[in-house]
């Protein structure tokens, strides 16, 4: 097995981190009204066949494309707008029609092509039996014949969408009718059986005779437990049928034997379910059963051991859910668990998310990272990491103890670097070369564990041309290339310690070996041995050793935007060179031209590094 470590450099101020070194089992992220959500109480969730996420709130219908919300609300004088802003149910049928249940505006169909709505409401007249029995909709489901079942606050409705007619079904004295008229939830299982949850237990429809079997109580020893209000019904991938009640907890219903197993909250037992108000149940793509409660957070059930793991709002962690009142759970096709809360908007958990440990400067701990602006990371053969910071010097990180050892500048001490601003680190067999801002170049010898400093000496061509060094790269001949600010690029032979300068010659700017800008940020050798130099002004220089000529490419002239600096270069397996500037460009060496691959939103790319040989570019 190959162990691959991926290092991510974040060169930014970490303004606030609530947890340092905390191991979190599951992390949740939030989408709230600050992100464009119309209201914080999420009552219904749907992912449609086009991939959009829909959220029904107490004040508006929200369509989410992963970046932005489109909010639909009632528009005065527009009969094709929503009939009610309080959205209680969402469903997409086999014809890809989206159906919307409302609190007081009946059943609504959304027309994608026209971006408009058609409303179906109940009418009290002679033809009332062909309209909705109530304008308060709580649940929508579709059977294998394409007929919609609509649960309302007064009665169940069977809707023929093609004919536009409803058939009403009510609770009556006969035991073969519904147990209640308040229809709270609907579920159609794998056998196409319709299950109906009411305010007085749940019911199974017999499609042959049209009658219902009622389930209203559960016998527990000598006690009879009334199921009461049913909030959710769900069949998992194992064929288990689950019943969530408003007050009596969670029940596993054996359909064949018509027996119940009850899971209720047990005070003092942290492995029991966190609360007895079960509002929503879903199974994720890894087989976890998620259970949302009315006021006690989310539970994940270990069905093999019959224990529950609780996830609740916590002020101790920024990754906890932000509300314990769960209205709705939903698993999208991408493996994201969406959690609709009563007051906290949307919480979500990505099943594919890989967690990171955060290491930040702690002023109270000398063994923490010295500075939060990390510029570069290099791994030594023993898996010890060397970390260069912008202002905190050099850090040695032990991944076993998770401690940092600091090396900070001291002009009178060869045991420390010459500057606390370390912009790049390059490792060789014998040691490490450090590019510093203001202190030149340092070499750290692994054997003696000391630093040696190389600086600029005015008038001495065998010294650095600038003490402000941004980047160090090694060419195939073992020479090092130093990119500097205002000093161009230097080629350095570590064997004889000779420098060769590549500069802008002000007196003869057309000289074939001159750079067009001395503010260089990177020198990179490609597979053909060419040296590419990126600098300010969007300039890219190509030097072919032995040719004694530098060709200049201006990215600003090749593309219709202004790149202030070229500061990252990487060659992919297909031979394309990728350049990081304001966005990303590529150079096709076969066609000898520059192409544009501009990322949105615009970003500044400082470094392109691959830590695994399995990388393939997928930016075509």
N, C-alpha and C positions, 0 to 999 in steps of 0.2 A: 504494500500500500504506500502511495506517495503522499507525503504530507506537504500541502501547499499553504504557505503563509501569505496573505494579502495585506499589504500595508497601505493605508490611505493617509496622505498628508493633507491636513487642513490648515492652511496658512491664514488663519483668521483669529480674532479675539474671541475666546469663549467667555461670553459675558456672564452666563449663569448656568451652573450644573448642580442640580439638586442632590444627586446621588453620586458618590465617588466609590468605585469598586463594588457597588451593590450588584449581586447576581439576581436577575429578574427572569422568572420562568417564562412569562408571556408579557409582551409589551403591546400597549394599546395607544393608538393615536386618535386625535379628535378632529372633527370638522364641525365648525360652529357657525353662528350668524356672522362672525368676523370674517369667515371665508366665503360668505355669500348666501348661506342657508337662510331661508325666509323666517324660520321660527325654530325654537329649540326643542319642541316636543314632537318626536318622530313616532308616528302611529302606524306607518306602513312602509315597506321597502320592496322594491322589485328591480331586477336586472332584465331589461328587455332583450329581444332577439338581435338587436343592433349593438348591444353592449353597453347602452346607457344605463345608469343607475337612476331610479326614481325614488323619491322620498315624499311621503305624505305627512304633512304637519298640521297643526291646529290652525295655521294661517298660511295656506298656500301649498301648491304642488311644485316640487322641485325636480328638475332633470339635471343630472350631473354627468359631465363628459370626462371626468378625471382631473379637470383643471378649473372649469367654471360652471356656475349654476345658471339655468334658465328657470325663472319662476313664473308660474301661471296662477293668476288670481281672478276672482270675479270682476268683470268690467261692467259698470252701469250702462244699460242700454244696448249691450251686446249679447244677443241670445246664444251666440256661438262660443261664449267664454264659459269658464267654470260656473256651475250653479251654486257652489258653496266652497268657501276657502278651507273648511275643516275637513281634511282628508282622512278617512278611516280605513280604506282598503284599496289594494292595487293588485291587478291581475292581467296577464297577457294570455289570450286564448290561442288555439291552434292556427287561427287565421292571422296571427300577429296583430290582433286588435287589442289595444290597452283599455281596460275597464277600471273605472275609478269609483270607489264608494265614498259617500260623503255623510257628514253628520246630519244634515237637514235638507240636502239638495238632491236626494235620490241617487240613481245610478247614472254614470257619465261615461261615454265612449270618446276616446281621443282619436282624431283623424290625423295621421302623420303628414299626409300629402298637403292637406289644407291648414295644418297646424291649428285646428279648431276642435270644438267639443259639441257633442250631441247629448242631451239630457233626457232621461226616462224617469218619470215621477209617478206617484200614486194619485189617482183621481177618484173622488167620491161621486160617482154617478152610476147609471145603469150598467155601464161597461166596466165598472171598477174591478171586476174579477180578472180582467185582462191587463191590468196595470199593477204596479208595485203595491204590496200590502202596507209598506211603510217607507218613508223617505230617509230613514236612518239606516245606513248600510254598515254591517259589521264584517261580512265575509263574502268572498266570491270564489267559485270553483267551476271547473268544466269537466263533463263526463266524456266517455269515449264516443258518444254520438254527436259531440259538438254542442250540446246544450249547456247553458250556464245555470248554475245554482247560486242564488243570491240570498244571503242570510240578513235579515233586518231585525229591528227592535220589536217588530210584531209580525212574526210569520216567516216561513220559508217560501221562496219563489223559484219556480222553474221558468227560465226565459229562453224563448226561441228568438235569437237575434235577427234571423232572416225575416221572420214574420213580424217582429217587433211586439210580440205578445207574451204576457206573463201568466203563469198558472200558480195560484196561491195555495199553500199547504199550511194548515193550522193544527195546533194541539186541541184534541177533543177528549171526551170522557173515555172513549175506547182506548184500551191499552196498546192497540196497534197504531195509534197516532203518535205524533211528537210528544215528548215529555214536557215541553215548554214552548212558548211562542217567541221568547227572546232568543234569537239565534246568534250566538256569540262567535262561533267558529265552524268551518267546514273543512273536511279532508276526504280525498278520494284515494284509496290505497291501491296497491299493485294489482289486486283482483277486481278493480273497478267498483269496489263497494263504496257507497257514500256514507260518511259518518257525520253526524250533526251534533255540535255542542250547543247546549242551551243553558238557561239560568237554573235548570233543574235536571242535571245529569246530561248524558249524551245518548245518541240513538244511532242504530244501524238500519239502513234502508234495504228492504227485500225487493229487488227489482222485478221479481216474478209477480208477486201479488200486490206490490205497491205499499205494503205495510211497514211499520217500524218496530224494531225491538228496542225497548227502553232499558237504560242502565242508570239507575238513580241512586242506589245505595251499595255499600260494600260491607260485608259481614266480617268483623274482626273479633273472633271468639264469641263472647256473649253480647258484644256491642255492635250496633248498626251505625255505620258512618254514612251520612248523607253527602253525596258528592257536591251538590249545590251548583254554583256557577262554574262552567267549564270554560277555561280561557284558551286552551290549545289542544289539538290532537295531532299525533305524528307517528308515522311508521318508519323505523330506521332500516338500514341495509340488511340487518340480520332478520328482518321480519317481525321485530318486536313492535308492539303497539303501545304508545305512551299517551297518558291522559294528564293534562295539567289543570289543576283546579285553582280557584281563587283563594280558598281558605284551608283545604285539606291536604295540600302537598301534591307530590308526584305519584302517579300510579302506573305500574306496568300491567297491561291487560292481556291475558292469555285468551286470544280470540277463539281457539278451539274449545277450551274447557270453560270459558267464560268466568275465569277467576282473576283475582287482583293481587298484586304485591304492592304494598304501600311504602313510599319513602317520604318520611316527614322530618322536619327539623327537630333535632334533639339538643336542647340547651346543654352546653358544656362538652358537646362532642363535635370537634372541628372537622371530623370526617363525614358528618351528616350534611344534608342539603342545607343551605344557608337560610332558607325561608320557605313558607308554605304557600305563598301566592305565586303560582307558576304561570307566567304569561306567554312564554315562547320556548319552543324546542326545535333545534336543528342538529344535523349531523354533518361534520365537516369532511373534507376529502381524505383525511387520514383516519377517519373512523371515530373521532371524538364526538361525544354527545354533549352539546351545549344547552344549558338550561338558563333562561332568563327569568328573574323573579321581580315581583312588583316593587320591592323596596330593599332587597338584600343582595343586589349585585348579580353576577354571573357565576354559574357552576359548570364545571366539566366533570362528567361522571366516568369513573373507571368501572365499566360494567362487569368486568371479570371479578373484581374484588368488592364491588358494591360500595365504593367510597366516592366522595365528592371533593373536588378541589375548588376552592372559592377564589373569586377575583372580584375585589370590591374597591370602592373609591378610597384612596389613601393620600394624605398630605405628605407622606414620606417619599413618594415616588411620582415623578412626572409621567411615568409610563402606566400608571393605573387607569382604570376607567374613571371618568369624571362625574358619574352619577350612578347610584345604586338602584334607581328606578328604571327597570328595563321594560320597554313596551314591545320590542320586536327584535328578532334575530334573523339573519339572512346570510347564506353562503353564496357568493358569486362564482362564476365559472373560473375566475383566476385564482380561486383558493383564498379569497379574503372573507373573513367573518365580519359582517356589518352589524353593529349593535345600535338600535334606535332607543334612545333614552327619553325619559319624561321631561327632564330639564337641561340635559347636557348636550343636546344635539346628537351628532353621529360619533360613535366610537368604532374603531376598526382594528382588526388584528390580521396581519398578513401571515398565512401559514408558511410561506416560503422565506420570510424575513430571517436574515442571519444577524444575530446580535453582536454588538461591539462593546468592549469594555472601554470606558473613557478614563484617560489619565490627564489630570490637570494640575496646575500649580496650587499647592496648598501652603500658604505662608507659615502655617504652624508646623509643617513637616519638612525637614531638610532632605528627606529621602523621596520627596515628590518631584515631579517635573519642574525644572527651574524656570521655565517661561512657557506661556501658552501659545506663542507663535512658533510653530514647528516648520522649519524650512527643508530639512533633509533627514533621511534615515538610511543607515547602512548596517547590514548584518555581518557580524564576524562568524567564522566557521563554527564556533561553539554556541551559536544562536544568541549570543549577547548582541544587543542593538546599540549602535552609536547614533545619537540624535542631536542634530544641530538646530539651535534656536536663534530667533532674532532678538537678542538682548539678554539671553540667559546663559550663553556659552554652550558648552558641549555636555551632553548627558550620556551616561552609560546605563543601560536598562537591563536588569536581570529578569527575564520572564518567569522564572521560578519563584523568586521572592517578591517580584513586582516592585522592587526598590530601584530608585534612580541614584546614581553617583554623579555629582556635579564636578565639572572642570571649567573654572571661570578665570578670566584673564588676570594675570599678575605679571607686570613687566620685569620683575626681578626673579621670576620663578620659571624654570624650564619644564616644570611639571604641569603647566597649564597653557592653554592657547593664548595667542596674542590679542585676540578680540573676542568679545562676547556675542558678536553677530556672525554666526556660522551659516553661510548661504549654501554650501555644497560640501559633500564628503566623497572622496574617491578612495577605494580600498585597493591596495596592492598586496603582494605576498609578504612584504616586509613591514608594511605599516599603512597609515592612512594620511591622505592629503586633504587639508581643510582650506576651503575658500572663505575668506573672511572679508567683512566690509570695514575697511580702514586699517586692518592689521596685516595685509598682504596674504601670503600663503604659509600655512604651518604644515610640517610633516611630523606625524606621531610615530615613533619607532616602537614596534611591538616588543622587541627584545629589551631595550633600555627603559621603555615606558616614559620617555621624555619627548618634549616638543622641540623642533628646530624651526626657526622663523626665516622666511625669505621676504624681503621688502624692496620697495623702490628706492634706488639711489640716483639722484639727479646726475645726469652726465655719464652714468655707467650703463652701457648697452647690455652688459651681462648681469643685469638685475631686472626686477619686475618693472614694467612701464607704469603700473598703477597699483596702489595698495587696496583698491576696491575691486575685489575679485568675486564674480558671480557664479562661475561654473568651471568644473574640471572634468575633462574627458581624456581617455587614453586611446591612442591610435595603435594599429597592429604592430608597429615597430617599437612599441614600449615608450614612446615619447608622450608627454603630457601636454594638454592644450588648456591654457588659462584664458578665460574670457573676462574682460574687465570693463569697468566704467571709465570712459575717457582715456583708456590706454590701449584700445584695440584688443588683439589676441596675441598670445605668446606661445610658441612651441618650446618646450623645455625637455632637454635630454637629461634624465636623472643619473645617468652613468658619469658624464663629464660635467654636469651642471651648467651646460651652455644654453643660453636663451636665443631665440630668433623671434623678432618682432614683426607683426603684421599690423600696420597702422594706416591711418589716413594721412597722406602726404599733402599738406596744404599747398606747398609750392608747386607740386605737379600732380593734381588730382586725377589726371588721365594716365598716370603711370600704371602699367599692366599689373603691378603687384600691390596696388594701393587698395585699401578699403574705402568705402564711401561714407562710413560712419565709425567713429572710434568707440561709441557706446555699444559694446558687444555683450550679448547675453549667453551665447552658447556656441561651441565648436563641436561638430559631430562628424564622425567618419562613417561613410556608408560601406556597403559590401564590395564596392569597386575601388575602395581606397580614396575616394574623394573626401575632402574636408569641407563641410558646410558650416558657414558662419552666419548666425542670425544676429541682427542688430536693430537699433532704433531706426525709425523712418520706414518700417516695413521692408527693410532691405535683407536680402539673402545673398550670400557670397558663396561661390563654389571655387575651391582651390584644388587643382590636381597636382599632387607632389611630382616634381620633376618637370612639370610643364611651365613653371614660373609664370603663371598667368592666373588672374582671378576674374571670373565672370560674375557679373552682378545681375540679380533679378529683383525687380521692385514689385512687391505684392500689391501695393496701392495702384500701380498702373495696370496690373493684370486683372484686377477685380474692382467692382464698383463699391468699394468701401475703404475706409481708412484704417489700416493696421498700424498701430503706434510702434510695435516692437515684435520681432520674431524671437521667441525665447524657449521654445520646446521643439525638438526634432526627433522623429522616430521612423525607422524603416520597417515596413511590413514584409511578410513573406512573398507578396506578389511584386516586390520591388518598388512599390510606391513609397515616397517619403512623405510623412505627415508633419506639418508645421503648426505649432500652437502659437496663436497670436490673439486677436480679438475674434475668437472662433477657431476653426481648424481649416487649413489648406492642405492640398496634397500636390506633390510634384511627380509627374509621370516621366521617368527618365527615358523611356522608349520614344515617347512623342516629344520630349524635351519642352514640356509646357506645364504651367501651374493651373490647377483647378481649385474650385472653391467648394468647401463643405462647411457651411456656416451653421453653427448650432444655435438653436433658439431655446431659452432666451440667451442673449449675448453673454459670453463668459470670457474670462481671461484665463488662458491655459499656460501654466507655469512649467509643467514638466509632464512628459509622457514616458511612463516606465512600465515594463511588463515583467512580472516576477514568475511567470510560468511559460514553458515552451509550447504550451497548447494554445496560445493566443492566436486567433485569426481575425483579421479585420473584416467587419461586416458593415462598412459604411458606404458600400457601392450604391 
